Structure formats: structure tokens, C-alpha cells
Amino acid sequence: MTSRTAPNARRRVPRAERERQIVDAAVAVFGERGYAATSMDTVAERVGVTKPVLYTHFGSKEGLLLAAIARARAELLEVVAAAAAGATDPESMLRDGTLAFFTYLDRRAPAWRLFCSEPGVADTALEEIRAQQTEFIAALLAAQVPGTAPERLTGWAQVIVGACERLAVWRGQDDDDAVTAEQATEYLMEVAWTGLAGLGRRTG
């Protein structure tokens, strides 16, 4: 008896899965060639779909880049929040959250380099990631220094986010003598936690 289904018939891919496949391919190709030198044809070929499928899902190459950044933003918050949630005290929250940040960037190194190299396209989206991380860290600091004015907490969080970002850029500049995620975390803690521990003794 012969099956009615052709052995090479294509499985219909759910929309969410297809979009994940497209973003994965886009990040890989963008990382290899750079955003400007990447064509939608190349991304479509990598995924195994036609170019119109990419436009149907994301509208444009810029839309595809922004989708990649949006996904990274959600993933980053998830891993940092999970790390901080497992900590038992404020120092561990900052340390574990910082380590999760650097470890995530190591796993997503091509995407991170891409985002940093395309400021004209990605500026707004990257600023949203910074704002997200700033808000999250300010909430952690509020637990360490209760009663502190919100603008002061935000200022401290801005310093930490800026330091983490610059450490991340520095780490990516020399692959032959790379600073590990653990080392970068220690550098941040040596400066940031020393001051924050003292602030914890403030009364307001």
C-alpha cells in the first residue's frame, strides 16, 4: 500500500517558529558580513525560504535587525532576573546578575557585536535595553539602601549599566587575551560594591 503523503512534502512551520528561524539566520549573517553588506536574499537562502517571506514577517531589513534586538532585550532581562532571584543577599544579587549579563553576551557574541557596530539603525532599541537594565538594577539597589530617593537610585544604576557596557566592549576588543565573564564581574564588584556597601550604612 502506497502512502498518499509525498516523502519530501514540506511541513508547515508555525509562524513563531519561522520567525525564530529567520532571526537566528539574520543574526548569523549580519555577524559574518555586517548589516550593510547583508542582503535579504542571503538571509532567505540561509533559512530556506523566499525573500517575500522575510518581508511578510518583518517588513524590511531594518525591521529584521530591530526584531533581533527586541529578542535579545527580552532574553537579557530573563537571564539577569533569574540570576538575581536566586541570590540570598543584595551583594549576591548584583554579582550574580552581572555575571549573568556577561555570560549572556558571551553566548550571543555575534549579536552583541552587531548591535554595537550599527548605531545609526539600532540606537533607539539599544537605549531601550539600557533603560530596562537601569530600571532593574535600581530596583535591586532600593533593597540595599531603603528610603533613598528614586533619582539617586537611578543615577547609581546608570553608573553600573555604563560600566558593564564599557567592560563588555573592552572584553570584545582582544579575543587572544579575553577577559572572562567572571573576571569582568569581579572588576565591577570591586569598584561598585565597595561604594554601595558604604552607602548601605547611610540613613537616607
C-alpha positions as CSV (number, residue, x, y, z in Angstrom):
1,M,0.0,0.0,0.0
2,T,1.4,3.4,-1.0
3,S,1.3,6.4,1.3
4,R,-0.7,9.3,0.0
5,T,1.8,11.8,1.5
6,A,4.9,12.6,-0.5
7,P,8.1,11.8,1.4
8,N,9.5,15.2,0.7
9,A,6.4,17.2,1.4
10,R,7.2,20.4,3.4
11,R,5.9,20.6,6.9
12,R,4.0,23.8,7.5
13,V,6.1,25.8,10.0
14,P,4.2,27.7,12.7
15,R,4.7,31.5,12.5
16,A,6.5,31.9,15.8
17,E,9.0,29.1,14.9
18,R,9.6,30.5,11.4
19,E,10.3,34.0,12.8
20,R,12.7,32.5,15.3
21,Q,14.5,30.7,12.4
22,I,14.7,33.9,10.4
23,V,16.0,36.0,13.3
24,D,18.6,33.3,14.1
25,A,19.8,33.3,10.4
26,A,19.8,37.1,10.3
27,V,22.0,37.4,13.3
28,A,24.4,34.9,12.0
29,V,24.6,36.5,8.5
30,F,24.8,40.1,9.9
31,G,27.6,38.9,12.2
32,E,29.5,37.4,9.3
33,R,29.1,40.2,6.8
34,G,27.9,43.3,8.7
35,Y,24.5,44.8,8.5
36,A,25.1,47.0,5.4
37,A,26.7,44.2,3.3
38,T,23.9,41.7,4.1
39,S,21.0,41.2,1.6
40,M,17.6,39.9,2.4
41,D,18.3,37.3,-0.3
42,T,21.2,35.9,1.7
43,V,19.1,35.7,4.8
44,A,16.3,34.0,3.0
45,E,18.7,31.5,1.4
46,R,20.1,30.7,4.9
47,V,16.7,30.0,6.3
48,G,15.5,28.1,3.2
49,V,12.6,30.4,2.3
50,T,11.9,33.0,-0.3
51,K,12.6,36.7,0.2
52,P,8.9,37.7,0.2
53,V,8.5,35.5,3.3
54,L,11.1,37.7,5.2
55,Y,9.2,40.9,4.2
56,T,5.9,39.3,5.2
57,H,7.2,38.7,8.7
58,F,9.5,41.7,9.3
59,G,8.8,44.4,6.6
60,S,12.4,45.3,5.9
61,K,16.0,44.5,6.7
62,E,15.9,47.2,9.5
63,G,12.8,45.6,10.9
64,L,14.7,42.3,11.0
65,L,17.5,43.9,12.9
66,L,15.1,45.5,15.4
67,A,13.4,42.1,15.9
68,A,16.8,40.6,16.7
69,I,17.4,43.4,19.3
70,A,14.0,43.0,20.8
71,R,14.6,39.3,21.3
72,A,17.9,40.0,22.9
73,R,16.3,42.5,25.2
74,A,13.8,40.0,26.4
75,E,16.3,37.3,26.8
76,L,18.7,39.5,28.7
77,L,16.1,40.6,31.2
78,E,15.1,37.0,31.7
79,V,18.6,35.6,32.4
80,V,19.6,38.6,34.7
81,A,16.3,38.5,36.6
82,A,16.6,34.7,37.1
83,A,20.2,35.0,38.4
84,A,19.3,37.8,40.8
85,A,16.2,36.0,42.0
86,G,18.3,33.0,43.1
87,A,20.6,35.2,45.3
88,T,20.3,35.4,49.1
89,D,21.5,39.0,49.7
90,P,22.0,42.3,47.9
91,E,25.7,41.7,47.1
92,S,24.9,38.3,45.6
93,M,22.1,39.8,43.6
94,L,24.4,42.4,42.0
95,R,27.2,39.8,41.5
96,D,25.0,37.1,40.1
97,G,23.1,39.5,37.9
98,T,26.3,41.0,36.5
99,L,27.8,37.6,35.8
100,A,24.6,36.5,34.0
101,F,24.9,39.7,31.9
102,F,28.4,38.9,30.7
103,T,27.7,35.2,30.3
104,Y,24.7,36.1,28.1
105,L,26.8,38.4,25.9
106,D,29.4,35.6,25.5
107,R,26.6,33.2,24.3
108,R,25.3,36.0,21.9
109,A,28.6,37.5,20.9
110,P,27.7,37.9,17.2
111,A,24.5,39.7,18.1
112,W,26.3,42.0,20.6
113,R,29.0,43.0,18.1
114,L,26.3,43.7,15.5
115,F,24.3,45.9,17.8
116,C,27.3,47.9,18.8
117,S,28.5,48.3,15.2
118,E,25.2,49.6,13.8
119,P,24.5,52.7,15.9
120,G,22.5,54.6,13.3
121,V,20.0,51.8,13.0
122,A,20.0,50.4,16.5
123,D,20.3,53.5,18.7
124,T,16.8,53.6,20.0
125,A,16.5,49.9,20.5
126,L,19.8,49.8,22.4
127,E,18.7,52.7,24.6
128,E,15.6,50.7,25.5
129,I,17.9,47.8,26.6
130,R,19.9,50.2,28.7
131,A,16.8,51.7,30.2
132,Q,15.5,48.2,31.0
133,Q,18.7,47.2,32.8
134,T,18.9,50.5,34.6
135,E,15.3,50.1,35.9
136,F,16.1,46.6,37.0
137,I,19.3,47.5,38.8
138,A,17.7,50.5,40.5
139,A,15.1,48.1,42.0
140,L,17.9,45.9,43.4
141,L,19.6,48.9,44.9
142,A,16.4,50.1,46.5
143,A,16.5,46.9,48.6
144,Q,20.1,47.7,49.6
145,V,19.5,51.3,50.5
146,P,15.9,51.7,51.5
147,G,14.5,55.2,51.7
148,T,16.8,56.5,49.0
149,A,15.4,59.0,46.5
150,P,14.4,57.3,43.2
151,E,16.6,59.7,41.2
152,R,19.6,58.8,43.2
153,L,18.9,55.1,42.7
154,T,18.6,55.7,39.0
155,G,21.9,57.6,39.0
156,W,23.7,54.7,40.7
157,A,22.1,52.2,38.3
158,Q,23.2,54.3,35.3
159,V,26.8,54.2,36.5
160,I,26.6,50.4,36.8
161,V,25.0,49.9,33.5
162,G,27.5,52.1,31.8
163,A,30.4,50.3,33.5
164,C,29.1,46.9,32.4
165,E,28.6,48.1,28.8
166,R,32.1,49.5,28.6
167,L,33.6,46.3,30.2
168,A,31.7,44.3,27.6
169,V,33.1,46.4,24.7
170,W,36.6,46.2,26.2
171,R,36.3,42.4,26.5
172,G,35.4,42.1,22.9
173,Q,38.4,44.0,21.6
174,D,41.0,41.3,22.2
175,D,40.0,37.7,21.6
176,D,43.5,36.4,22.1
177,D,43.6,37.6,25.7
178,A,40.0,37.7,26.6
179,V,38.8,38.8,30.0
180,T,36.4,36.1,31.3
181,A,32.9,36.8,32.4
182,E,34.0,36.0,36.0
183,Q,36.9,38.5,35.8
184,A,34.7,41.3,34.4
185,T,32.2,40.7,37.2
186,E,35.0,40.9,39.8
187,Y,36.2,44.2,38.3
188,L,32.7,45.7,38.5
189,M,32.1,44.4,42.0
190,E,35.5,45.7,43.3
191,V,34.5,49.3,42.4
192,A,30.7,49.3,42.6
193,W,30.1,47.1,45.7
194,T,32.7,48.8,47.8
195,G,30.8,52.1,47.4
196,L,27.4,50.5,47.7
197,A,28.3,48.7,50.9
198,G,29.2,52.0,52.4
199,L,26.0,53.6,51.1
200,G,24.1,50.8,52.9
201,R,25.1,52.4,56.2
202,R,23.6,55.7,55.2
203,T,20.4,56.7,56.9
204,G,18.6,58.3,54.0
